Amino acid sequence: MGGSSAGRVLPRYVRVNTLKTSLDDVITYFKRQGYANKGKARSIEELVDFAQKSGKFFLQDLHIPNLLVFPPSTDFHNDSLYTSGHLILQDKASCLPALLLDPPVGACVIDACAAPGNKTSQLAAIVQNKGKVFAFDLDTKRLATMSTLLLRAGVTCQELANQDFLKVNPCDPKYQKVSHILVDPSCSGSGMPNQMRVLTDEAGSEKEERLQALSAFQRRALSHALSFPSVQYVVYSTCSIHQQENEDVVKDILQQHPDFGLVNVLPSWPLRGLDTFAGSECCLRASLTETLTNGFFVALFKRRSPEERRLY
Ligand code: SAM
């Protein structure tokens, strides 16, 4: 696991699934297993130092509640808490979209491109299995895997559909209460350690064509999400490092949907959107060198109130 750049290595991030257990119970479990609890990390630098080590100890993450950080060599694939769905092995950056969307308990939520479903299970944990999480994906196999993972994670508030999100009718009464939508569409995956080389090797024009096709889909998916009549918040994320899939998409969508603005999320997060449009600093970027995560991008859209629209 992991990857390295400038001598940095990804630690093993473990999300505690609060649908099945609690942070305190998991900490007690690990202590009984002989792991030392080193407390809550105070800085990314502390995590960087920690990730150089090996041994039986862990930290609590400084940004994401319910996220534990272990040395890179730690393997939980056979751990009973992992196999029973109490723990989810999820990179820190990929925990950001659901955390920032933060639907209230009992909310009606859509996960537009959901499989294999780590973010869906995180959303279900945030709404405490109350309300509804409608989850769509085009890929039958990935959806089947997702169904198994959600069962294991104790998710019961989901409604899965093997359906093109772009063809979901926003005016269907079924979705009239949808207030929060997570859009994590197909992307180049260029932020994932094993994908970086693939893209660098691709010929320039091929890469450009691929990025254009992906960003066209990403714009359509995001725009479609913003067209749901009751939606208040939409979070957009990719595991891409390319501006074409990130800031460029957000900039165009803001122009097309003046009734939405960006929320300045997680001010303590050090890496912000590239300075390509006014307000791009509201977006988050993530990278191995700066945030000790996979490469990632997140933007949170909020519907403007009538008052805000008047001022805008
Ligand atoms: N959010 C997922 C998670 O955290 O586990 C990962 C999603 S992955 C980046 C993108 C997904 O979008 C793929 O599973 C792909 O099959 C799905 N997808 C692509 N086009 C779609 C469409 N038009 N409607 C719904 N899902 C789509």
Residues whose N, C-alpha, C, O or C-beta is under 5 A from the ligand:
A	BS01	SAM	A112 C113 A114 A115 P116 G117 N118 K119 F136 D137 L138 D139 R142 Q163 D164 F165 L166 D184 P185 S186
